């Protein structure tokens, strides 16, 4: 009998798309993966007010469903955080077969926490959440996915990072050029010698402490953007900050210079080592490409 491996995945957004793309390249799953991605992108457009379908959300949900096909993707409704809390269609689950195992992708709002509570053996989520919740703070900063597991206390959680998917944007130092002495590099050493405000998003306080290292932050005070300006504008007002970027174009529009890439924010495959069964190795091998620079040995 074919073994089934349940895998927790995000319900929407870039991390889910990265997971679907990886499985699509390794299994006969490309058509279904594309269907899920296009459906959720359309629903995001509806959420943002860019698309205005004739059908209401319940009619669209029924149209997306195919109860006769065991391998058809399923969706569900969640309350959106916009005013009035309207319902939004998000991913729920899909099943496909590959390499003698049946893979069941199950949508969760917080896949990482679902692994921590032993609901799943395998799951995908943002590496940021691992830093925000379980990585130990040390004097020296953490700079790569490969170093994450060494900072996890085994008494705190059984979850370990297996590999990254490469859908990378970076937590990057940004500064007003007038703040930098001539010839100075905008890196961790600069922050260690700096005294003043460092602008970050409030939710990333512990993450920034982990990637910069506590040694850098003795004379630093975290400042947070007001609700109005976007983060790069707030960093420009503060003079120095950390924010996510891929190309840095928006930061440059605000007159900022880009410094050191502190940590890659990407989707990672994780496993709960207390729950992993032999069949899970097949899924890990499918996902973890041998050419992937962020593949780990666990």
C-alpha beads as a LAMMPS data file, in Angstrom:
LAMMPS data file: protein, C-alpha beads

298 atoms
297 bonds

1 atom types
1 bond types

-500.0 500.0 xlo xhi
-500.0 500.0 ylo yhi
-500.0 500.0 zlo zhi

Masses

1 110.0

Atoms # bond

1 1 1 0.000 0.000 0.000
2 1 1 1.286 3.461 -0.885
3 1 1 2.388 5.420 2.179
4 1 1 1.023 8.921 2.689
5 1 1 3.261 11.731 3.907
6 1 1 1.431 14.763 5.294
7 1 1 3.279 18.052 4.853
8 1 1 2.218 21.360 6.410
9 1 1 2.424 24.314 4.012
10 1 1 1.372 27.988 4.103
11 1 1 -2.134 28.804 2.924
12 1 1 -1.157 31.604 0.516
13 1 1 1.597 33.904 -0.682
14 1 1 5.169 33.588 -1.893
15 1 1 6.144 30.714 0.451
16 1 1 3.310 28.494 -0.824
17 1 1 4.190 29.312 -4.434
18 1 1 7.809 28.321 -3.766
19 1 1 6.678 24.971 -2.353
20 1 1 4.376 24.275 -5.296
21 1 1 7.103 25.178 -7.768
22 1 1 9.607 22.836 -6.125
23 1 1 7.211 19.889 -6.175
24 1 1 6.145 20.726 -9.734
25 1 1 9.734 20.344 -10.942
26 1 1 10.191 17.030 -9.164
27 1 1 6.855 15.311 -9.752
28 1 1 4.011 15.037 -12.260
29 1 1 2.305 17.907 -10.525
30 1 1 2.993 20.963 -12.667
31 1 1 -0.530 21.438 -14.049
32 1 1 -2.182 21.227 -10.640
33 1 1 0.479 23.469 -9.079
34 1 1 -0.113 26.099 -11.760
35 1 1 -3.875 25.878 -11.166
36 1 1 -3.445 26.498 -7.432
37 1 1 -1.051 29.400 -7.990
38 1 1 -3.250 31.127 -10.580
39 1 1 -6.369 30.670 -8.420
40 1 1 -4.739 32.187 -5.342
41 1 1 -3.213 35.059 -7.312
42 1 1 -6.657 35.891 -8.651
43 1 1 -8.122 35.744 -5.148
44 1 1 -5.356 38.024 -3.904
45 1 1 -6.260 40.453 -6.665
46 1 1 -9.858 40.339 -5.467
47 1 1 -8.707 40.933 -1.896
48 1 1 -6.674 43.956 -2.995
49 1 1 -9.647 45.360 -4.901
50 1 1 -7.987 45.006 -8.309
51 1 1 -10.434 42.364 -9.633
52 1 1 -14.207 42.419 -9.352
53 1 1 -15.712 39.020 -10.206
54 1 1 -19.428 38.579 -10.809
55 1 1 -19.590 35.563 -8.497
56 1 1 -19.518 36.031 -4.713
57 1 1 -16.891 34.284 -2.594
58 1 1 -19.070 31.225 -1.899
59 1 1 -19.891 30.748 -5.571
60 1 1 -16.210 31.007 -6.491
61 1 1 -15.286 28.498 -3.799
62 1 1 -17.859 26.042 -5.193
63 1 1 -16.550 26.610 -8.727
64 1 1 -12.990 25.816 -7.647
65 1 1 -14.055 22.550 -5.988
66 1 1 -14.193 19.183 -7.727
67 1 1 -15.514 16.614 -5.275
68 1 1 -15.319 13.827 -7.856
69 1 1 -11.528 14.074 -8.297
70 1 1 -9.491 12.716 -5.391
71 1 1 -6.404 14.646 -6.464
72 1 1 -8.111 17.989 -7.147
73 1 1 -6.957 20.886 -4.956
74 1 1 -9.226 22.043 -2.162
75 1 1 -9.658 25.559 -0.812
76 1 1 -11.204 27.118 2.263
77 1 1 -12.324 30.500 3.583
78 1 1 -10.521 32.611 6.152
79 1 1 -11.357 35.970 7.644
80 1 1 -9.212 38.668 6.054
81 1 1 -7.713 41.408 8.230
82 1 1 -9.211 44.261 6.180
83 1 1 -11.971 46.487 7.539
84 1 1 -15.115 44.437 7.987
85 1 1 -13.055 41.209 8.023
86 1 1 -14.350 39.806 4.706
87 1 1 -13.767 36.180 3.821
88 1 1 -10.832 35.234 1.596
89 1 1 -10.287 32.017 -0.367
90 1 1 -7.016 30.299 0.551
91 1 1 -5.376 26.918 -0.042
92 1 1 -6.562 23.953 2.033
93 1 1 -5.030 20.747 0.646
94 1 1 -3.979 18.670 -2.348
95 1 1 -2.725 15.109 -2.806
96 1 1 -0.412 13.686 -5.472
97 1 1 1.793 10.634 -5.908
98 1 1 5.516 10.568 -6.600
99 1 1 8.381 8.137 -6.046
100 1 1 6.117 5.488 -4.468
101 1 1 4.696 7.822 -1.827
102 1 1 1.511 9.849 -1.683
103 1 1 2.202 13.455 -0.717
104 1 1 -0.587 15.299 1.059
105 1 1 0.049 19.046 1.260
106 1 1 -2.067 20.546 4.043
107 1 1 -2.561 24.307 4.418
108 1 1 -1.893 25.815 7.834
109 1 1 -1.806 29.410 9.013
110 1 1 1.346 28.666 11.008
111 1 1 3.110 25.558 9.614
112 1 1 6.170 26.028 11.832
113 1 1 4.046 25.967 14.975
114 1 1 2.137 22.936 13.671
115 1 1 5.466 21.105 13.536
116 1 1 6.430 22.333 17.006
117 1 1 3.211 20.846 18.417
118 1 1 3.931 17.506 16.663
119 1 1 0.969 17.687 14.279
120 1 1 3.287 17.029 11.323
121 1 1 6.700 15.512 10.680
122 1 1 7.455 17.795 7.720
123 1 1 6.488 21.331 6.848
124 1 1 7.419 24.517 5.039
125 1 1 7.473 28.021 6.443
126 1 1 9.541 31.189 6.422
127 1 1 12.990 30.924 7.972
128 1 1 12.178 34.214 9.697
129 1 1 9.748 32.463 12.039
130 1 1 12.461 30.093 13.240
131 1 1 14.639 33.080 14.155
132 1 1 11.740 34.900 15.778
133 1 1 10.736 31.977 17.985
134 1 1 13.463 29.452 18.780
135 1 1 16.930 30.572 17.657
136 1 1 19.154 31.465 20.601
137 1 1 20.550 34.986 20.806
138 1 1 24.342 35.135 20.894
139 1 1 26.982 37.910 20.782
140 1 1 27.875 37.095 17.164
141 1 1 25.300 37.407 14.413
142 1 1 23.686 34.631 12.428
143 1 1 24.204 34.977 8.693
144 1 1 23.023 31.864 6.857
145 1 1 20.409 29.138 6.791
146 1 1 23.165 26.578 7.346
147 1 1 23.877 27.979 10.817
148 1 1 20.311 27.946 12.113
149 1 1 20.195 24.428 13.583
150 1 1 23.261 25.055 15.747
151 1 1 21.337 27.905 17.420
152 1 1 18.271 25.778 18.270
153 1 1 18.107 24.409 21.812
154 1 1 17.086 20.726 21.509
155 1 1 15.265 21.076 24.835
156 1 1 13.087 23.800 23.333
157 1 1 11.874 22.096 20.151
158 1 1 12.309 18.967 18.029
159 1 1 12.039 20.986 14.801
160 1 1 15.120 21.356 12.587
161 1 1 15.689 23.071 9.244
162 1 1 16.401 20.682 6.352
163 1 1 16.939 23.014 3.374
164 1 1 15.961 26.308 1.814
165 1 1 14.000 26.718 -1.399
166 1 1 15.964 29.680 -2.718
167 1 1 13.016 32.121 -2.971
168 1 1 15.289 34.611 -1.291
169 1 1 14.915 38.202 -0.267
170 1 1 17.408 39.571 2.225
171 1 1 17.218 41.359 5.541
172 1 1 19.602 44.149 4.600
173 1 1 21.225 47.097 6.320
174 1 1 20.127 50.450 4.830
175 1 1 21.407 53.907 5.715
176 1 1 21.370 57.569 4.853
177 1 1 24.739 58.062 3.076
178 1 1 25.427 61.134 5.229
179 1 1 25.567 58.818 8.247
180 1 1 28.550 56.903 6.845
181 1 1 32.113 58.199 7.251
182 1 1 34.096 58.322 3.976
183 1 1 35.131 54.830 2.922
184 1 1 33.153 53.113 5.673
185 1 1 31.376 49.821 4.986
186 1 1 27.755 49.472 6.060
187 1 1 28.062 46.158 7.881
188 1 1 27.797 44.576 11.340
189 1 1 31.039 46.229 12.463
190 1 1 29.599 49.634 11.570
191 1 1 26.520 48.897 13.693
192 1 1 28.744 47.725 16.576
193 1 1 30.433 51.166 16.607
194 1 1 27.150 53.033 16.101
195 1 1 25.133 54.669 18.869
196 1 1 21.597 55.764 18.105
197 1 1 18.302 54.621 16.586
198 1 1 17.957 51.611 14.285
199 1 1 14.639 51.460 12.423
200 1 1 13.019 48.015 12.113
201 1 1 9.536 46.539 11.828
202 1 1 8.290 45.769 15.370
203 1 1 7.760 42.064 14.698
204 1 1 11.410 41.642 13.654
205 1 1 13.026 42.772 16.911
206 1 1 14.189 39.325 17.989
207 1 1 15.123 38.380 14.418
208 1 1 17.320 41.475 14.086
209 1 1 18.941 40.686 17.439
210 1 1 19.725 37.194 16.158
211 1 1 21.187 38.230 12.797
212 1 1 23.159 41.240 14.037
213 1 1 24.263 39.619 17.268
214 1 1 23.826 41.145 20.701
215 1 1 27.409 42.527 20.605
216 1 1 26.335 45.038 17.958
217 1 1 23.373 46.386 19.884
218 1 1 24.804 47.714 23.166
219 1 1 24.311 51.368 22.193
220 1 1 21.461 50.859 19.719
221 1 1 17.812 51.735 20.337
222 1 1 15.170 50.197 18.104
223 1 1 12.842 52.652 16.390
224 1 1 9.666 51.605 14.585
225 1 1 7.857 53.023 11.528
226 1 1 4.652 54.911 12.125
227 1 1 1.555 53.516 10.440
228 1 1 1.804 56.052 7.625
229 1 1 5.166 55.848 5.823
230 1 1 6.510 52.712 4.207
231 1 1 9.496 51.125 5.899
232 1 1 12.158 52.552 3.580
233 1 1 10.808 56.064 4.148
234 1 1 10.914 55.521 7.908
235 1 1 14.513 54.259 7.665
236 1 1 15.441 57.363 5.677
237 1 1 13.966 59.522 8.449
238 1 1 15.824 57.552 11.131
239 1 1 19.118 57.304 9.239
240 1 1 19.802 53.580 9.738
241 1 1 17.654 50.498 9.566
242 1 1 17.099 46.897 8.514
243 1 1 14.484 45.830 6.002
244 1 1 13.754 43.142 3.427
245 1 1 14.893 43.754 -0.134
246 1 1 15.643 41.897 -3.325
247 1 1 16.901 44.621 -5.657
248 1 1 17.037 47.628 -3.328
249 1 1 15.277 49.864 -5.856
250 1 1 12.722 51.229 -3.389
251 1 1 15.415 51.948 -0.814
252 1 1 17.423 53.892 -3.382
253 1 1 14.328 55.895 -4.310
254 1 1 14.394 57.144 -0.723
255 1 1 18.075 58.072 -0.973
256 1 1 19.330 55.106 1.030
257 1 1 22.492 53.108 0.414
258 1 1 22.415 49.339 0.819
259 1 1 24.842 47.554 3.078
260 1 1 25.431 43.992 4.206
261 1 1 22.891 41.273 3.484
262 1 1 22.321 40.072 7.033
263 1 1 20.153 36.996 6.523
264 1 1 18.206 35.345 3.696
265 1 1 14.467 35.388 4.209
266 1 1 13.334 32.299 2.324
267 1 1 10.972 29.382 2.585
268 1 1 12.557 26.398 4.306
269 1 1 11.697 22.735 4.620
270 1 1 11.622 21.703 8.274
271 1 1 11.167 18.419 10.048
272 1 1 10.164 17.396 13.522
273 1 1 12.872 14.821 14.175
274 1 1 10.751 13.099 16.822
275 1 1 7.977 12.432 14.280
276 1 1 9.881 11.669 11.056
277 1 1 9.164 8.268 9.485
278 1 1 11.235 6.493 6.772
279 1 1 8.831 7.506 3.998
280 1 1 9.470 11.158 4.836
281 1 1 13.016 10.726 3.512
282 1 1 11.567 10.358 0.019
283 1 1 9.889 13.741 0.274
284 1 1 13.041 15.340 1.698
285 1 1 15.053 13.981 -1.226
286 1 1 12.522 15.312 -3.732
287 1 1 12.580 18.783 -2.238
288 1 1 16.264 19.149 -1.363
289 1 1 18.014 19.547 -4.715
290 1 1 21.699 18.477 -4.601
291 1 1 22.560 21.762 -6.354
292 1 1 20.827 23.881 -3.747
293 1 1 23.366 26.015 -1.931
294 1 1 21.333 26.093 1.273
295 1 1 20.876 22.323 1.582
296 1 1 21.770 21.119 5.069
297 1 1 22.871 17.913 6.642
298 1 1 20.518 17.005 9.482

Bonds

1 1 1 2
2 1 2 3
3 1 3 4
4 1 4 5
5 1 5 6
6 1 6 7
7 1 7 8
8 1 8 9
9 1 9 10
10 1 10 11
11 1 11 12
12 1 12 13
13 1 13 14
14 1 14 15
15 1 15 16
16 1 16 17
17 1 17 18
18 1 18 19
19 1 19 20
20 1 20 21
21 1 21 22
22 1 22 23
23 1 23 24
24 1 24 25
25 1 25 26
26 1 26 27
27 1 27 28
28 1 28 29
29 1 29 30
30 1 30 31
31 1 31 32
32 1 32 33
33 1 33 34
34 1 34 35
35 1 35 36
36 1 36 37
37 1 37 38
38 1 38 39
39 1 39 40
40 1 40 41
41 1 41 42
42 1 42 43
43 1 43 44
44 1 44 45
45 1 45 46
46 1 46 47
47 1 47 48
48 1 48 49
49 1 49 50
50 1 50 51
51 1 51 52
52 1 52 53
53 1 53 54
54 1 54 55
55 1 55 56
56 1 56 57
57 1 57 58
58 1 58 59
59 1 59 60
60 1 60 61
61 1 61 62
62 1 62 63
63 1 63 64
64 1 64 65
65 1 65 66
66 1 66 67
67 1 67 68
68 1 68 69
69 1 69 70
70 1 70 71
71 1 71 72
72 1 72 73
73 1 73 74
74 1 74 75
75 1 75 76
76 1 76 77
77 1 77 78
78 1 78 79
79 1 79 80
80 1 80 81
81 1 81 82
82 1 82 83
83 1 83 84
84 1 84 85
85 1 85 86
86 1 86 87
87 1 87 88
88 1 88 89
89 1 89 90
90 1 90 91
91 1 91 92
92 1 92 93
93 1 93 94
94 1 94 95
95 1 95 96
96 1 96 97
97 1 97 98
98 1 98 99
99 1 99 100
100 1 100 101
101 1 101 102
102 1 102 103
103 1 103 104
104 1 104 105
105 1 105 106
106 1 106 107
107 1 107 108
108 1 108 109
109 1 109 110
110 1 110 111
111 1 111 112
112 1 112 113
113 1 113 114
114 1 114 115
115 1 115 116
116 1 116 117
117 1 117 118
118 1 118 119
119 1 119 120
120 1 120 121
121 1 121 122
122 1 122 123
123 1 123 124
124 1 124 125
125 1 125 126
126 1 126 127
127 1 127 128
128 1 128 129
129 1 129 130
130 1 130 131
131 1 131 132
132 1 132 133
133 1 133 134
134 1 134 135
135 1 135 136
136 1 136 137
137 1 137 138
138 1 138 139
139 1 139 140
140 1 140 141
141 1 141 142
142 1 142 143
143 1 143 144
144 1 144 145
145 1 145 146
146 1 146 147
147 1 147 148
148 1 148 149
149 1 149 150
150 1 150 151
151 1 151 152
152 1 152 153
153 1 153 154
154 1 154 155
155 1 155 156
156 1 156 157
157 1 157 158
158 1 158 159
159 1 159 160
160 1 160 161
161 1 161 162
162 1 162 163
163 1 163 164
164 1 164 165
165 1 165 166
166 1 166 167
167 1 167 168
168 1 168 169
169 1 169 170
170 1 170 171
171 1 171 172
172 1 172 173
173 1 173 174
174 1 174 175
175 1 175 176
176 1 176 177
177 1 177 178
178 1 178 179
179 1 179 180
180 1 180 181
181 1 181 182
182 1 182 183
183 1 183 184
184 1 184 185
185 1 185 186
186 1 186 187
187 1 187 188
188 1 188 189
189 1 189 190
190 1 190 191
191 1 191 192
192 1 192 193
193 1 193 194
194 1 194 195
195 1 195 196
196 1 196 197
197 1 197 198
198 1 198 199
199 1 199 200
200 1 200 201
201 1 201 202
202 1 202 203
203 1 203 204
204 1 204 205
205 1 205 206
206 1 206 207
207 1 207 208
208 1 208 209
209 1 209 210
210 1 210 211
211 1 211 212
212 1 212 213
213 1 213 214
214 1 214 215
215 1 215 216
216 1 216 217
217 1 217 218
218 1 218 219
219 1 219 220
220 1 220 221
221 1 221 222
222 1 222 223
223 1 223 224
224 1 224 225
225 1 225 226
226 1 226 227
227 1 227 228
228 1 228 229
229 1 229 230
230 1 230 231
231 1 231 232
232 1 232 233
233 1 233 234
234 1 234 235
235 1 235 236
236 1 236 237
237 1 237 238
238 1 238 239
239 1 239 240
240 1 240 241
241 1 241 242
242 1 242 243
243 1 243 244
244 1 244 245
245 1 245 246
246 1 246 247
247 1 247 248
248 1 248 249
249 1 249 250
250 1 250 251
251 1 251 252
252 1 252 253
253 1 253 254
254 1 254 255
255 1 255 256
256 1 256 257
257 1 257 258
258 1 258 259
259 1 259 260
260 1 260 261
261 1 261 262
262 1 262 263
263 1 263 264
264 1 264 265
265 1 265 266
266 1 266 267
267 1 267 268
268 1 268 269
269 1 269 270
270 1 270 271
271 1 271 272
272 1 272 273
273 1 273 274
274 1 274 275
275 1 275 276
276 1 276 277
277 1 277 278
278 1 278 279
279 1 279 280
280 1 280 281
281 1 281 282
282 1 282 283
283 1 283 284
284 1 284 285
285 1 285 286
286 1 286 287
287 1 287 288
288 1 288 289
289 1 289 290
290 1 290 291
291 1 291 292
292 1 292 293
293 1 293 294
294 1 294 295
295 1 295 296
296 1 296 297
297 1 297 298
